[in-house]
Amino acid sequence: MENIFGDLKRTFRSGSILTKFIYINVGVFVVVRLAAVVFILFNIQSFSFLHYLQMPSSPIQLLYKPWTIITYMFTQYDFLHILFNMLWLYWFGRIFLQFFTPRQLGGIYILGGIAGAILFMVAYNVFPYFRTVALDSALIGSSASVMAIVFAVSFYKKEYEIGLLFIGRIKLIYLALGTFVLDFLAITSTNAGGHIAHLGGALFGIWFASRIKAGKDLTAPMNRLIDKIVNIGKRKPILHVSYKRTETDYDYNARKHKEHTELDTILDKLKHSGYESLSAEEKKRLFDASKK
């Protein structure tokens, strides 16, 4: 068992940002499901653990749990939910990394998830259709983050094709647009919040693609913020500066005169007594002088 955890730890550390995101999502899923089993055994509401991870649609409730705007995008409860999210993340994450950097993948995952969460909250507090359930609704799942990745690469490389079972070759942009339409048609379904979040992530992905073509990376500020958070508490290396006294003209001329005198003495000895008569130090000085 110890070797298994050790292997997982090494794989996580050496893996790409895509691997790390998949590991985090799967790890949270396992912890949540194990906690649910324990809660049920003790007659505790099985979903109570999720209250600390899922993002509420109420802005007031979010003020008491601000971290959930991040934790929700790494949390899944149903097996099929995490299965399809991770498959999409893996497939389209690999395509994304063909054109963008791992840092951009990390940034768009976080920002796409935040965009999905914002659209979810706005919709549930603006449209009368959702107001009756706004206080009791919450959002979990990495779908919005995944959609941001899908739409970013689809709108950046509109001619890119993939092969689908029973369909054959299809441009990625058509798959993305078809997904967008299906999500829009489902925003009044029982999983309305999830589909709205998908649209938010998709819109951010489109925005990212349009700005990157204009030379603007929307993920750069987020990545700088992440760097600062990661580096909190780390000691900065102390820079030691040494000062060397500048040699005066008099000192320079005196040193050069001494070197020439010593070299002339060595050359005279070499002329009269041969190379073997020189000491190791004299041979070294003669060799150094020959390189100048």
Backbone as CSV, one residue per row, in Angstrom:
resi,resn,N_x,N_y,N_z,CA_x,CA_y,CA_z,C_x,C_y,C_z
1,MET,0.834,-1.209,0.000,0.000,0.000,0.000,0.871,1.262,0.000
2,GLU,1.958,1.204,0.783,2.853,2.359,0.843,3.496,2.620,-0.506
3,ASN,3.831,1.532,-1.230,4.423,1.690,-2.557,3.437,2.294,-3.542
4,ILE,2.166,1.926,-3.408,1.147,2.472,-4.309,1.035,3.979,-4.135
5,PHE,0.932,4.417,-2.878,0.839,5.852,-2.626,2.122,6.575,-3.040
6,GLY,3.256,5.895,-2.860,4.518,6.493,-3.285,4.579,6.670,-4.786
7,ASP,4.104,5.661,-5.535,4.083,5.750,-6.999,3.140,6.852,-7.466
8,LEU,1.978,6.941,-6.827,1.029,7.994,-7.190,1.605,9.374,-6.923
9,LYS,2.305,9.497,-5.803,2.910,10.779,-5.442,3.984,11.171,-6.448
10,ARG,4.813,10.213,-6.848,5.860,10.510,-7.827,5.259,10.844,-9.191
11,THR,4.215,10.112,-9.577,3.570,10.389,-10.863,2.942,11.779,-10.866
12,PHE,2.346,12.151,-9.737,1.724,13.475,-9.645,2.779,14.565,-9.767
13,ARG,3.893,14.401,-9.075,4.934,15.432,-9.084,5.591,15.571,-10.451
14,SER,5.793,14.446,-11.117,6.487,14.481,-12.409,5.538,14.699,-13.578
15,GLY,4.242,14.602,-13.347,3.268,14.726,-14.431,3.063,16.156,-14.886
16,SER,2.425,16.293,-16.035,2.103,17.605,-16.585,0.966,18.236,-15.791
17,ILE,0.657,19.494,-16.092,-0.458,20.177,-15.424,-1.763,19.451,-15.728
18,LEU,-1.871,18.858,-16.906,-3.072,18.091,-17.262,-3.211,16.870,-16.357
19,THR,-2.113,16.171,-16.139,-2.116,15.015,-15.240,-2.474,15.430,-13.822
20,LYS,-1.924,16.534,-13.371,-2.191,17.016,-12.013,-3.670,17.345,-11.829
21,PHE,-4.281,17.995,-12.806,-5.706,18.323,-12.702,-6.560,17.056,-12.638
22,ILE,-6.221,16.064,-13.431,-6.977,14.804,-13.405,-6.806,14.127,-12.056
23,TYR,-5.597,14.094,-11.534,-5.340,13.493,-10.228,-6.126,14.207,-9.132
24,ILE,-6.142,15.543,-9.175,-6.847,16.306,-8.138,-8.339,16.004,-8.188
25,ASN,-8.914,16.023,-9.386,-10.344,15.741,-9.528,-10.695,14.341,-9.033
26,VAL,-9.909,13.350,-9.434,-10.170,11.973,-9.022,-9.962,11.825,-7.518
27,GLY,-8.928,12.476,-6.981,-8.668,12.401,-5.548,-9.795,12.985,-4.724
28,VAL,-10.297,14.141,-5.139,-11.417,14.755,-4.430,-12.654,13.878,-4.528
29,PHE,-12.887,13.300,-5.703,-14.036,12.407,-5.883,-13.966,11.228,-4.912
30,VAL,-12.810,10.603,-4.796,-12.648,9.445,-3.910,-12.883,9.850,-2.455
31,VAL,-12.305,10.985,-2.039,-12.475,11.443,-0.659,-13.939,11.742,-0.359
32,VAL,-14.610,12.410,-1.292,-16.024,12.756,-1.099,-16.885,11.504,-0.988
33,ARG,-16.648,10.529,-1.859,-17.460,9.313,-1.816,-17.187,8.488,-0.559
34,LEU,-15.941,8.429,-0.135,-15.621,7.718,1.100,-16.262,8.402,2.304
35,ALA,-16.213,9.750,2.300,-16.842,10.496,3.387,-18.351,10.257,3.400
36,ALA,-18.948,10.165,2.215,-20.396,9.926,2.133,-20.767,8.588,2.739
37,VAL,-19.938,7.570,2.488,-20.202,6.250,3.063,-20.147,6.306,4.590
38,VAL,-19.138,6.992,5.112,-19.006,7.114,6.569,-20.194,7.869,7.156
39,PHE,-20.604,8.946,6.493,-21.740,9.728,6.985,-23.013,8.883,7.026
40,ILE,-23.225,8.087,5.994,-24.425,7.242,5.943,-24.400,6.216,7.072
41,LEU,-23.251,5.624,7.320,-23.137,4.629,8.380,-23.478,5.206,9.748
42,PHE,-23.211,6.494,9.918,-23.516,7.151,11.192,-24.806,7.983,11.115
43,ASN,-25.626,7.703,10.084,-26.910,8.395,9.913,-26.753,9.911,9.798
44,ILE,-25.652,10.319,9.143,-25.442,11.741,8.860,-25.787,11.975,7.397
45,GLN,-26.375,13.121,7.112,-26.779,13.423,5.739,-25.576,13.259,4.810
46,SER,-25.709,12.411,3.801,-24.571,12.034,2.963,-23.977,13.201,2.182
47,PHE,-24.766,14.230,1.899,-24.249,15.338,1.093,-23.694,16.478,1.944
48,SER,-23.693,16.334,3.250,-23.266,17.444,4.098,-21.820,17.849,3.827
49,PHE,-20.968,16.861,3.476,-19.571,17.151,3.184,-19.431,18.055,1.966
50,LEU,-20.351,17.915,1.019,-20.283,18.715,-0.207,-20.563,20.189,0.038
51,HIS,-21.250,20.518,1.134,-21.564,21.914,1.403,-20.310,22.776,1.518
52,TYR,-19.204,22.164,1.845,-17.962,22.912,2.004,-17.159,22.995,0.710
53,LEU,-17.641,22.327,-0.331,-16.925,22.299,-1.606,-17.725,22.876,-2.761
54,GLN,-19.054,22.718,-2.749,-19.877,23.199,-3.862,-20.160,24.690,-3.722
55,MET,-20.309,25.359,-4.870,-20.526,26.798,-4.856,-22.006,27.127,-4.840
56,PRO,-22.477,27.887,-3.864,-23.901,28.236,-3.796,-24.259,29.286,-4.832
57,SER,-25.514,29.306,-5.235,-25.958,30.328,-6.187,-26.261,31.646,-5.498
58,SER,-26.398,31.620,-4.179,-26.686,32.832,-3.422,-25.403,33.611,-3.136
59,PRO,-25.323,34.887,-3.533,-24.138,35.699,-3.233,-23.878,35.831,-1.732
60,ILE,-24.949,35.879,-0.938,-24.795,35.986,0.514,-24.115,34.744,1.067
61,GLN,-24.556,33.579,0.631,-23.936,32.334,1.084,-22.492,32.223,0.607
62,LEU,-22.225,32.752,-0.579,-20.861,32.700,-1.108,-19.902,33.523,-0.250
63,LEU,-20.394,34.587,0.358,-19.547,35.405,1.224,-19.010,34.603,2.408
64,TYR,-19.784,33.614,2.857,-19.355,32.777,3.975,-18.490,31.595,3.514
65,LYS,-18.527,31.314,2.208,-17.724,30.212,1.666,-17.055,30.653,0.357
66,PRO,-16.217,31.664,0.395,-15.644,32.197,-0.849,-14.729,31.214,-1.576
67,TRP,-14.147,30.265,-0.836,-13.247,29.305,-1.461,-13.963,28.376,-2.429
68,THR,-15.287,28.277,-2.308,-16.029,27.326,-3.129,-16.050,27.693,-4.606
69,ILE,-15.724,28.945,-4.945,-15.668,29.328,-6.358,-14.494,28.634,-7.045
70,ILE,-13.554,28.121,-6.247,-12.443,27.330,-6.776,-12.661,25.842,-6.543
71,THR,-13.073,25.473,-5.333,-13.188,24.040,-5.009,-14.282,23.340,-5.810
72,TYR,-15.321,24.083,-6.203,-16.427,23.435,-6.925,-15.951,22.820,-8.227
73,MET,-14.948,23.466,-8.880,-14.509,23.006,-10.201,-13.586,21.795,-10.135
74,PHE,-13.301,21.315,-8.924,-12.528,20.090,-8.756,-13.352,19.003,-8.067
75,THR,-14.672,19.230,-7.960,-15.521,18.331,-7.168,-16.605,17.697,-8.027
76,GLN,-16.665,16.381,-7.992,-17.735,15.608,-8.619,-18.219,14.560,-7.635
77,TYR,-19.512,14.216,-7.721,-20.056,13.209,-6.802,-20.486,11.942,-7.527
78,ASP,-21.076,12.059,-8.703,-21.535,10.907,-9.461,-20.402,10.347,-10.321
79,PHE,-20.346,9.026,-10.443,-19.267,8.375,-11.177,-19.261,8.768,-12.652
80,LEU,-20.436,8.744,-13.295,-20.489,9.106,-14.716,-20.106,10.563,-14.936
81,HIS,-20.412,11.397,-13.954,-20.068,12.815,-14.040,-18.559,12.991,-14.139
82,ILE,-17.829,12.380,-13.229,-16.376,12.531,-13.254,-15.760,11.778,-14.425
83,LEU,-16.353,10.639,-14.804,-15.806,9.862,-15.910,-15.786,10.674,-17.197
84,PHE,-16.926,11.244,-17.566,-16.993,11.999,-18.813,-16.220,13.311,-18.738
85,ASN,-16.233,13.953,-17.577,-15.455,15.189,-17.436,-13.967,14.930,-17.599
86,MET,-13.463,13.846,-17.003,-12.040,13.545,-17.095,-11.651,13.077,-18.498
87,LEU,-12.543,12.355,-19.169,-12.256,11.950,-20.539,-12.155,13.166,-21.451
88,TRP,-13.095,14.089,-21.309,-13.052,15.308,-22.111,-11.825,16.141,-21.757
89,LEU,-11.526,16.240,-20.477,-10.353,17.007,-20.057,-9.082,16.415,-20.639
90,TYR,-8.973,15.094,-20.621,-7.776,14.437,-21.147,-7.668,14.617,-22.661
91,TRP,-8.747,14.322,-23.382,-8.707,14.401,-24.845,-8.420,15.815,-25.330
92,PHE,-9.225,16.765,-24.856,-9.094,18.131,-25.367,-7.937,18.878,-24.706
93,GLY,-7.556,18.439,-23.509,-6.374,19.022,-22.892,-5.127,18.712,-23.695
94,ARG,-5.029,17.503,-24.215,-3.876,17.137,-25.047,-3.862,17.936,-26.358
95,ILE,-5.026,18.136,-26.942,-5.085,18.957,-28.158,-4.684,20.392,-27.830
96,PHE,-5.182,20.911,-26.720,-4.861,22.280,-26.300,-3.355,22.459,-26.155
97,LEU,-2.687,21.475,-25.578,-1.247,21.584,-25.335,-0.413,21.491,-26.608
98,GLN,-1.035,21.153,-27.716,-0.326,21.186,-28.995,-0.088,22.617,-29.460
99,PHE,-0.900,23.545,-28.978,-0.825,24.926,-29.444,-0.517,25.934,-28.334
100,PHE,-0.708,25.523,-27.084,-0.509,26.442,-25.969,0.362,25.794,-24.901
101,THR,0.750,26.592,-23.928,1.655,26.123,-22.873,0.877,25.502,-21.719
102,PRO,1.543,24.689,-20.894,0.887,24.149,-19.697,0.377,25.237,-18.760
103,ARG,1.109,26.360,-18.649,0.652,27.458,-17.795,-0.669,28.032,-18.313
104,GLN,-0.811,28.129,-19.623,-2.061,28.626,-20.190,-3.200,27.643,-19.954
105,LEU,-2.890,26.351,-19.989,-3.910,25.345,-19.679,-4.390,25.502,-18.243
106,GLY,-3.456,25.678,-17.322,-3.829,25.876,-15.920,-4.644,27.137,-15.724
107,GLY,-4.224,28.212,-16.384,-4.941,29.477,-16.245,-6.339,29.428,-16.807
108,ILE,-6.505,28.814,-17.970,-7.836,28.777,-18.579,-8.751,27.812,-17.841
109,TYR,-8.193,26.771,-17.219,-9.017,25.871,-16.409,-9.636,26.644,-15.243
110,ILE,-8.804,27.412,-14.539,-9.292,28.178,-13.382,-10.238,29.291,-13.823
111,LEU,-9.819,30.069,-14.823,-10.644,31.211,-15.250,-11.932,30.758,-15.925
112,GLY,-11.879,29.667,-16.676,-13.100,29.138,-17.287,-14.080,28.664,-16.230
113,GLY,-13.547,28.039,-15.161,-14.412,27.624,-14.058,-15.035,28.803,-13.347
114,ILE,-14.250,29.862,-13.161,-14.780,31.071,-12.517,-15.843,31.726,-13.394
115,ALA,-15.611,31.767,-14.703,-16.593,32.350,-15.622,-17.903,31.572,-15.576
116,GLY,-17.802,30.242,-15.532,-19.004,29.422,-15.434,-19.745,29.659,-14.136
117,ALA,-19.000,29.816,-13.041,-19.618,30.063,-11.739,-20.324,31.416,-11.709
118,ILE,-19.713,32.426,-12.314,-20.317,33.763,-12.331,-21.614,33.763,-13.136
119,LEU,-21.593,33.132,-14.319,-22.806,33.087,-15.138,-23.907,32.300,-14.430
120,PHE,-23.541,31.231,-13.752,-24.494,30.447,-12.968,-25.150,31.307,-11.893
121,MET,-24.362,32.053,-11.150,-24.897,32.886,-10.074,-25.772,34.014,-10.625
122,VAL,-25.320,34.639,-11.704,-26.097,35.728,-12.301,-27.449,35.220,-12.796
123,ALA,-27.434,34.089,-13.502,-28.679,33.541,-14.047,-29.664,33.188,-12.951
124,TYR,-29.189,32.598,-11.877,-30.077,32.159,-10.800,-30.597,33.325,-9.956
125,ASN,-30.000,34.488,-10.094,-30.459,35.630,-9.314,-31.096,36.726,-10.168
126,VAL,-31.109,36.523,-11.491,-31.702,37.517,-12.390,-32.996,37.003,-13.010
127,PHE,-32.976,35.780,-13.525,-34.142,35.258,-14.216,-35.187,34.754,-13.210
128,PRO,-36.422,35.183,-13.355,-37.495,34.753,-12.431,-37.663,33.235,-12.378
129,TYR,-37.371,32.558,-13.460,-37.531,31.097,-13.511,-36.713,30.394,-12.417
130,PHE,-35.538,30.966,-12.069,-34.646,30.314,-11.108,-34.745,30.884,-9.697
131,ARG,-35.396,32.004,-9.523,-35.370,32.682,-8.225,-35.967,31.837,-7.105
132,THR,-36.938,31.007,-7.430,-37.591,30.217,-6.386,-36.674,29.141,-5.805
133,VAL,-35.632,28.774,-6.560,-34.721,27.720,-6.090,-33.307,28.253,-5.863
134,ALA,-33.140,29.569,-5.996,-31.796,30.143,-5.921,-31.128,29.903,-4.573
135,LEU,-31.898,29.963,-3.484,-31.309,29.811,-2.156,-30.884,28.380,-1.863
136,ASP,-31.430,27.419,-2.596,-31.133,26.012,-2.329,-30.295,25.360,-3.425
137,SER,-29.790,26.125,-4.362,-29.048,25.558,-5.488,-27.540,25.750,-5.305
138,ALA,-26.789,24.802,-5.834,-25.335,24.866,-5.740,-24.731,24.229,-6.986
139,LEU,-23.466,24.491,-7.200,-22.787,24.057,-8.422,-21.557,23.231,-8.075
140,ILE,-21.405,22.068,-8.696,-20.188,21.271,-8.588,-19.840,20.706,-9.954
141,GLY,-18.583,20.388,-10.138,-18.152,19.765,-11.387,-17.146,20.608,-12.142
142,SER,-16.295,19.944,-12.908,-15.249,20.620,-13.682,-15.684,20.926,-15.109
143,SER,-16.972,20.751,-15.402,-17.449,20.896,-16.782,-17.179,22.277,-17.365
144,ALA,-17.398,23.332,-16.590,-17.182,24.691,-17.104,-15.715,24.892,-17.476
145,SER,-14.809,24.385,-16.638,-13.376,24.494,-16.927,-13.019,23.716,-18.186
146,VAL,-13.586,22.527,-18.316,-13.319,21.701,-19.494,-13.859,22.369,-20.749
147,MET,-15.054,22.946,-20.669,-15.636,23.632,-21.825,-14.784,24.823,-22.251
148,ALA,-14.183,25.501,-21.294,-13.303,26.619,-21.636,-12.127,26.134,-22.472
149,ILE,-11.569,24.983,-22.115,-10.451,24.411,-22.866,-10.909,23.978,-24.256
150,VAL,-12.062,23.319,-24.318,-12.603,22.839,-25.598,-12.832,24.004,-26.556
151,PHE,-13.494,25.034,-26.091,-13.838,26.150,-26.976,-12.633,27.022,-27.288
152,ALA,-11.678,27.092,-26.398,-10.478,27.878,-26.671,-9.717,27.304,-27.862
153,VAL,-9.464,25.995,-27.826,-8.712,25.387,-28.923,-9.574,25.283,-30.176
154,SER,-10.891,25.099,-30.035,-11.769,24.991,-31.200,-11.832,26.290,-31.984
155,PHE,-11.895,27.418,-31.284,-11.995,28.703,-31.968,-10.616,29.257,-32.346
156,TYR,-9.562,28.694,-31.759,-8.210,29.102,-32.158,-7.783,28.367,-33.422
157,LYS,-8.114,27.073,-33.497,-7.794,26.252,-34.672,-9.099,25.702,-35.241
158,LYS,-9.809,26.531,-35.987,-11.131,26.159,-36.475,-11.091,25.048,-37.516
159,GLU,-9.955,24.835,-38.154,-9.849,23.796,-39.172,-9.378,22.458,-38.609
160,TYR,-9.106,22.429,-37.307,-8.594,21.203,-36.693,-9.678,20.126,-36.706
161,GLU,-9.320,18.903,-37.128,-10.282,17.809,-37.227,-9.945,16.692,-36.253
162,ILE,-10.988,16.017,-35.770,-10.824,14.840,-34.928,-11.715,13.736,-35.482
163,GLY,-11.413,12.490,-35.126,-12.211,11.363,-35.574,-13.164,10.901,-34.487
164,LEU,-14.442,10.762,-34.816,-15.456,10.308,-33.873,-16.030,8.970,-34.316
165,LEU,-16.292,8.111,-33.356,-16.863,6.804,-33.645,-18.245,6.960,-34.289
166,PHE,-18.484,6.230,-35.358,-19.742,6.215,-36.115,-19.976,7.501,-36.926
167,ILE,-19.146,8.509,-36.734,-19.327,9.771,-37.463,-18.181,10.006,-38.433
168,GLY,-16.968,9.687,-38.000,-15.802,9.913,-38.837,-15.129,11.237,-38.514
169,ARG,-14.445,11.792,-39.498,-13.712,13.041,-39.303,-14.686,14.218,-39.215
170,ILE,-14.444,15.088,-38.243,-15.282,16.273,-38.073,-14.425,17.399,-37.518
171,LYS,-14.699,18.598,-37.969,-13.959,19.747,-37.451,-14.336,19.991,-35.995
172,LEU,-13.329,20.314,-35.213,-13.536,20.515,-33.782,-14.516,21.644,-33.510
173,ILE,-14.529,22.658,-34.376,-15.404,23.805,-34.182,-16.871,23.383,-34.258
174,TYR,-17.199,22.409,-35.125,-18.586,21.952,-35.247,-19.019,21.184,-34.004
175,LEU,-18.099,20.406,-33.441,-18.404,19.688,-32.207,-18.652,20.671,-31.069
176,ALA,-17.827,21.711,-31.009,-17.985,22.713,-29.956,-19.314,23.454,-30.097
177,LEU,-19.642,23.866,-31.315,-20.894,24.596,-31.538,-22.108,23.719,-31.248
178,GLY,-22.030,22.442,-31.614,-23.127,21.530,-31.310,-23.323,21.374,-29.808
179,THR,-22.223,21.294,-29.074,-22.290,21.212,-27.610,-22.904,22.471,-27.021
180,PHE,-22.552,23.624,-27.577,-23.078,24.901,-27.091,-24.593,24.959,-27.262
181,VAL,-25.065,24.535,-28.428,-26.508,24.552,-28.695,-27.244,23.621,-27.738
182,LEU,-26.712,22.425,-27.525,-27.356,21.466,-26.618,-27.401,22.004,-25.191
183,ASP,-26.323,22.642,-24.754,-26.310,23.219,-23.406,-27.330,24.351,-23.287
184,PHE,-27.438,25.166,-24.323,-28.384,26.275,-24.278,-29.821,25.758,-24.218
185,LEU,-30.118,24.705,-24.977,-31.466,24.144,-24.981,-31.808,23.471,-23.658
186,ALA,-30.775,23.146,-22.854,-31.008,22.412,-21.608,-30.951,23.298,-20.367
187,ILE,-30.934,24.625,-20.535,-30.792,25.493,-19.364,-32.074,25.572,-18.524
188,THR,-33.145,24.939,-18.972,-34.349,24.865,-18.138,-34.609,23.433,-17.672
189,SER,-33.595,22.571,-17.805,-33.748,21.180,-17.388,-33.466,21.044,-15.895
190,THR,-33.466,19.800,-15.415,-33.203,19.566,-13.987,-31.766,19.911,-13.611
191,ASN,-30.864,19.889,-14.573,-29.465,20.268,-14.327,-29.165,21.609,-14.973
192,ALA,-30.071,22.551,-14.779,-29.939,23.859,-15.416,-28.639,24.550,-15.024
193,GLY,-28.282,24.497,-13.746,-27.076,25.176,-13.276,-25.825,24.676,-13.962
194,GLY,-25.722,23.365,-14.160,-24.556,22.810,-14.831,-24.445,23.271,-16.265
195,HIS,-25.577,23.290,-16.982,-25.552,23.708,-18.388,-25.246,25.198,-18.518
196,ILE,-25.728,25.998,-17.594,-25.413,27.436,-17.614,-23.922,27.640,-17.384
197,ALA,-23.357,26.885,-16.447,-21.918,26.976,-16.187,-21.120,26.559,-17.418
198,HIS,-21.611,25.539,-18.150,-20.950,25.133,-19.389,-20.862,26.314,-20.355
199,LEU,-21.958,27.040,-20.476,-21.997,28.180,-21.392,-21.014,29.260,-20.952
200,GLY,-20.921,29.476,-19.644,-19.972,30.469,-19.140,-18.542,30.093,-19.459
201,GLY,-18.184,28.812,-19.247,-16.841,28.360,-19.588,-16.578,28.449,-21.080
202,ALA,-17.585,28.082,-21.880,-17.436,28.144,-23.332,-17.204,29.571,-23.808
203,LEU,-17.970,30.518,-23.284,-17.805,31.921,-23.684,-16.427,32.441,-23.318
204,PHE,-15.907,32.020,-22.153,-14.559,32.454,-21.801,-13.532,31.849,-22.753
205,GLY,-13.729,30.576,-23.140,-12.817,29.946,-24.085,-12.788,30.675,-25.419
206,ILE,-13.954,31.099,-25.890,-14.034,31.867,-27.142,-13.314,33.199,-26.993
207,TRP,-13.525,33.854,-25.861,-12.862,35.141,-25.590,-11.346,34.962,-25.551
208,PHE,-10.881,33.902,-24.903,-9.444,33.630,-24.833,-8.860,33.469,-26.228
209,ALA,-9.543,32.679,-27.087,-9.045,32.429,-28.438,-8.968,33.716,-29.248
210,SER,-9.980,34.576,-29.131,-9.990,35.825,-29.900,-8.900,36.775,-29.433
211,ARG,-8.645,36.815,-28.118,-7.627,37.722,-27.585,-6.217,37.210,-27.848
212,ILE,-6.036,35.882,-27.820,-4.699,35.336,-28.056,-4.274,35.595,-29.495
213,LYS,-5.237,35.613,-30.408,-4.916,35.934,-31.799,-4.509,37.389,-31.950
214,ALA,-4.980,38.211,-31.020,-4.614,39.633,-31.036,-3.358,39.901,-30.209
215,GLY,-2.740,38.833,-29.717,-1.506,38.983,-28.964,-1.689,39.213,-27.478
216,LYS,-2.900,38.996,-26.961,-3.201,39.217,-25.542,-3.542,37.901,-24.882
217,ASP,-2.787,37.544,-23.842,-3.015,36.300,-23.113,-3.834,36.587,-21.856
218,LEU,-5.095,36.164,-21.846,-5.973,36.438,-20.710,-5.576,35.659,-19.463
219,THR,-4.786,34.604,-19.630,-4.406,33.796,-18.473,-3.185,34.347,-17.739
220,ALA,-2.485,35.300,-18.335,-1.239,35.805,-17.735,-1.441,36.379,-16.331
221,PRO,-2.446,37.255,-16.104,-2.628,37.782,-14.739,-2.923,36.694,-13.713
222,MET,-3.732,35.711,-14.080,-4.038,34.617,-13.159,-2.786,33.816,-12.823
223,ASN,-1.957,33.548,-13.825,-0.734,32.790,-13.580,0.243,33.561,-12.698
224,ARG,0.288,34.878,-12.862,1.147,35.684,-11.978,0.631,35.640,-10.545
225,LEU,-0.694,35.676,-10.388,-1.284,35.589,-9.052,-0.985,34.231,-8.416
226,ILE,-1.097,33.164,-9.196,-0.799,31.828,-8.689,0.661,31.732,-8.260
227,ASP,1.563,32.329,-9.047,2.981,32.325,-8.693,3.223,33.021,-7.353
228,LYS,2.550,34.147,-7.145,2.724,34.876,-5.889,2.210,34.061,-4.707
229,ILE,1.064,33.398,-4.896,0.502,32.583,-3.816,1.429,31.417,-3.489
230,VAL,1.956,30.773,-4.534,2.851,29.630,-4.326,4.130,30.049,-3.616
231,ASN,4.601,31.268,-3.913,5.876,31.731,-3.360,5.735,32.403,-1.998
232,ILE,4.502,32.485,-1.475,4.316,33.061,-0.151,5.030,32.195,0.888
233,GLY,5.809,32.829,1.727,6.524,32.104,2.778,7.889,31.606,2.366
234,LYS,8.182,31.616,1.055,9.493,31.181,0.612,10.501,32.306,0.819
235,ARG,11.639,31.965,1.380,12.675,32.962,1.618,13.369,33.322,0.322
236,LYS,13.524,34.601,0.103,14.232,35.057,-1.081,15.738,34.913,-0.859
237,PRO,16.472,34.496,-1.874,17.917,34.343,-1.713,18.576,35.689,-1.427
238,ILE,19.514,35.661,-0.489,20.234,36.886,-0.123,21.334,37.136,-1.134
239,LEU,21.341,38.307,-1.690,22.332,38.665,-2.695,23.528,39.310,-2.009
240,HIS,24.668,38.665,-2.094,25.897,39.188,-1.505,26.659,39.957,-2.573
241,VAL,26.966,41.187,-2.276,27.687,42.041,-3.209,29.046,42.374,-2.620
242,SER,30.074,42.089,-3.360,31.433,42.422,-2.907,31.992,43.524,-3.782
243,TYR,32.759,44.381,-3.168,33.342,45.517,-3.864,34.852,45.341,-3.938
244,LYS,35.397,45.542,-5.113,36.831,45.432,-5.321,37.397,46.812,-5.600
245,ARG,38.445,47.124,-4.871,39.051,48.455,-5.022,39.649,48.598,-6.407
246,THR,39.375,49.697,-7.078,39.892,49.968,-8.415,41.396,50.191,-8.350
247,GLU,42.152,49.554,-9.259,43.610,49.661,-9.303,44.011,50.996,-9.925
248,THR,44.899,51.715,-9.268,45.357,53.006,-9.795,46.355,52.784,-10.926
249,ASP,46.622,53.845,-11.694,47.592,53.754,-12.792,48.982,53.406,-12.270
250,TYR,49.329,53.970,-11.128,50.657,53.718,-10.563,50.794,52.239,-10.184
251,ASP,49.764,51.711,-9.512,49.794,50.306,-9.109,49.821,49.385,-10.317
252,TYR,49.052,49.746,-11.348,49.014,48.927,-12.559,50.385,48.878,-13.238
253,ASN,51.009,50.048,-13.392,52.329,50.113,-14.049,53.378,49.354,-13.247
254,ALA,53.291,49.452,-11.906,54.256,48.753,-11.059,54.084,47.245,-11.191
255,ARG,52.838,46.788,-11.227,52.588,45.356,-11.354,53.061,44.828,-12.696
256,LYS,52.787,45.563,-13.778,53.193,45.114,-15.103,54.721,45.103,-15.243
257,HIS,55.397,46.070,-14.622,56.861,46.114,-14.671,57.452,44.900,-13.956
258,LYS,56.847,44.547,-12.816,57.323,43.390,-12.057,57.124,42.106,-12.851
259,GLU,55.993,41.986,-13.545,55.718,40.789,-14.333,56.710,40.659,-15.489
260,HIS,56.985,41.769,-16.158,57.940,41.750,-17.272,59.344,41.389,-16.791
261,THR,59.734,41.924,-15.645,61.063,41.631,-15.099,61.201,40.150,-14.777
262,GLU,60.160,39.576,-14.131,60.189,38.155,-13.784,60.194,37.290,-15.035
263,LEU,59.444,37.698,-16.049,59.408,36.927,-17.289,60.760,36.979,-18.004
264,ASP,61.420,38.145,-18.013,62.748,38.260,-18.637,63.749,37.364,-17.942
265,THR,63.647,37.277,-16.615,64.559,36.418,-15.849,64.368,34.957,-16.215
266,ILE,63.106,34.549,-16.381,62.800,33.165,-16.754,63.314,32.865,-18.156
267,LEU,63.142,33.798,-19.084,63.600,33.598,-20.463,65.119,33.496,-20.533
268,ASP,65.817,34.297,-19.727,67.286,34.209,-19.692,67.734,32.848,-19.169
269,LYS,67.057,32.363,-18.156,67.396,31.061,-17.588,67.127,29.960,-18.600
270,LEU,66.006,30.108,-19.350,65.665,29.135,-20.375,66.720,29.117,-21.474
271,LYS,67.254,30.299,-21.821,68.226,30.421,-22.908,69.559,29.786,-22.528
272,HIS,69.999,29.965,-21.298,71.312,29.496,-20.888,71.295,28.077,-20.320
273,SER,70.215,27.659,-19.684,70.234,26.374,-18.987,69.226,25.366,-19.534
274,GLY,68.313,25.800,-20.416,67.351,24.871,-20.984,66.040,24.818,-20.193
275,TYR,65.045,24.179,-20.851,63.698,24.146,-20.256,63.642,23.337,-18.968
276,GLU,64.465,22.267,-18.892,64.413,21.392,-17.730,64.923,22.068,-16.472
277,SER,65.660,23.151,-16.639,66.196,23.846,-15.467,65.153,24.710,-14.766
278,LEU,63.992,24.935,-15.443,62.952,25.785,-14.863,62.188,25.020,-13.781
279,SER,61.777,25.754,-12.751,60.944,25.160,-11.706,59.495,25.051,-12.203
280,ALA,58.684,24.327,-11.449,57.279,24.154,-11.845,56.561,25.499,-11.902
281,GLU,56.860,26.380,-10.963,56.243,27.711,-10.937,56.689,28.532,-12.134
282,GLU,57.970,28.427,-12.496,58.485,29.183,-13.641,57.889,28.660,-14.955
283,LYS,57.736,27.339,-15.051,57.104,26.763,-16.252,55.661,27.244,-16.386
284,LYS,54.936,27.324,-15.256,53.550,27.780,-15.270,53.457,29.236,-15.724
285,ARG,54.366,30.080,-15.190,54.357,31.503,-15.579,54.673,31.651,-17.061
286,LEU,55.607,30.847,-17.560,55.958,30.911,-18.978,54.781,30.469,-19.844
287,PHE,54.071,29.436,-19.391,52.897,28.947,-20.141,51.780,29.993,-20.150
288,ASP,51.520,30.603,-18.995,50.478,31.632,-18.912,50.801,32.815,-19.788
289,ALA,52.080,33.187,-19.834,52.500,34.336,-20.655,52.357,34.049,-22.133
290,SER,52.509,32.779,-22.522,52.411,32.419,-23.947,50.964,32.506,-24.449
291,LYS,50.003,32.441,-23.527,48.589,32.513,-23.932,48.097,33.925,-24.074
292,LYS,48.854,34.908,-23.592,48.406,36.328,-23.665,48.742,36.932,-24.994
